[in-house]
Amino acid sequence: MPRTSWCAEDAPKGEADWFSALSFANSHAPIVVKADRLEFQYESHLLTYYGNVEVRQADAALSANELHISLAPGKEMQIREVRAIGSVRLSQGNRWATAKEAIFDQANGTAILRGDAILHDGQNEVRGDTVTVFIQERRSVVDGGRGRVQAILYPGGAHPALRREQPAEKP
């Protein structure tokens, strides 16, 4: 099973924001959810949104076919787990990711993108079957599943054709 690991300790400022955005409970900004239908199971504290699901919190967005939100018992409505299913897309600024399924486990501080997972940071791209992000550790592991992982990385952060050349400084 091919796999690769990447640690974001030395990542530029803003990289931490991308990892934090994968955990919708890390911000005090309101979470806005829109969908075709909502079902709330009071006993199990489970919210299920169906059809054209759109989620926004601050500058982070998620879309999927279905969204299941498991809440901790109590009055505070703490999110325990968020599971997005079908045509999942996450975005924040020039960063975006797609997969067939995404699971955000608040207790373990993980975000798992499963099924043809693709992550983009500007022009940089990482692909694999499953991407597991350890949010608190600022570390991710990409598994290839039956295939191999792939990374396309542009030194300096952008493809040379997309960089704006700065005029030379005069002595």
N, C-alpha and C positions, 0 to 999 in steps of 0.2 A: 504494500500500500504506500505509494509515494506521498511524502508529506514535506512541508517546509514550515519554518517558524520565523516570525519577524517580531522584533521587540521595538517598541516605539519610544524607549527612554530618551534617545537623542533626537527625537522628532521635533520639528519646528513647532513653535507655539501655534495652537489651532488644531494640531493633530490630536491633542488630548480632548478637544472639544468634539471631534469626530467620534472618538471612542465613547465619550460620555453621552453623545446623542443616541447611541445605540441602546441606552437605558432610559426609557421615558420617565422614570421616577427620579432621576437625578436633578431635575430642575423644578423650581417652584412655579414656573410658567404654567398656565392652564393647558390642558390637553383637550383639543377639539377633535371629535370623531364624527364623521358623516358616513352614512350607509343607506342602503335601500330598506333595511329592516334591522331591528334590535330585539333580542330576546334576553331577559334577565331571569336567571334561576336563583331565587332568593335563598333557598336552603344550601346550595353549593357555592354561593357567592360568585357566580360565573356570568359574565356579560358576553354575548355572542352577537357580532355584527355580521350581516350577510349582504353581499352585492355591492360592488363599486365602493369599497371601504377606503376612506381617506382620513388620515390622522395627521394633525399638526401640533407641534409644541415648539414655541419660539421659532427658530429657523430650520428645524428638523421636520421632515415629512415622511410618511409611510403610506403606501397604497397596497391593497391586496384584494382578493376575492372574498375572504372571510377573515375575521379577527376575533380571537377568544381572549378575554381578559379575566384572569383569576384574581379575586380580591381576598385579602386576609380578613377574617371575621373581626368585627368591631365597627365603631363609628367613624374611624379615620379614613376608611376606604383605601387602604394601602394596597398597591399593586404587587402581587406575588409573581405572576408570570403573564407574559403577553405572547400569544402565538398567532402569527400571520400565515395564512395558507393561500396558495395560488397566485401566481404572477406578482410576487412580492417585489416592491421597489422602495428603497430608502434613499433619501437625499438630504444633503446639507451643503449649501454653497456649491462649490465645484466638485464635491464628492458625492458619489452615488453607488448603490449596490443593488443587485438583483439576485433572486433565488426563487425556488419553488415554495420554500417554507422558511420562516424565521421564528426563532424562539428566544425570548428575552427572559432570563431567569434572574429575578432580582436578588433572591437569597444567595445564589452562588456567584452573582456578578458576571454572568456570561451572556453572550449573544451568539447564537448559532444560526448561520445561514446554510441551508441544506438544499441540494439539488441544483446543479449547474450554477453555483455561486460565482458571481463576478463582482469585484470591487474596483472602483475607479477613484483615483485622487488626481484630478486634472487629467493629464495624458497617461499617467501611470496606471497600470492595470494588473490585477491578480485574479487568476481563475482556478477553480478547483471544484470538486464535488461538494465539499463541506468546508466552511470557514468557521472556526470557533474563536471568538474574541473574548479574552479575559480582561474585562473592563478595568478592574482595580489595578491589575498588573501592567496594563497598557501593552498587552502582548496578544498576538494572534497565531493560530496554527491553521494551515491550509492542507486538507487531505484531498488526494486525487481520486479516491474511490477506486474504480477499475481503470481509470486513466492516470494521467500525470498532471501535476500542477503546472501552471504557466504564469510567468511574470514578465511584463514588459515595463521596464523602468527607464526613464529619461533622466540622466544626470542633470542637475540644475533645475529639475522640477518640470520642465516642459520640453516638448519636441523643438529642436532648433528652428524649424520653420515657423513656429508660433511665438518665439521670443522676439521681443522688440529690441533692436540694437540701440544701444545708448550712444549718443555722439561722443567722440573722443574729447577728453578734456584738453583744453589749451594750456600749454606750459606757462 
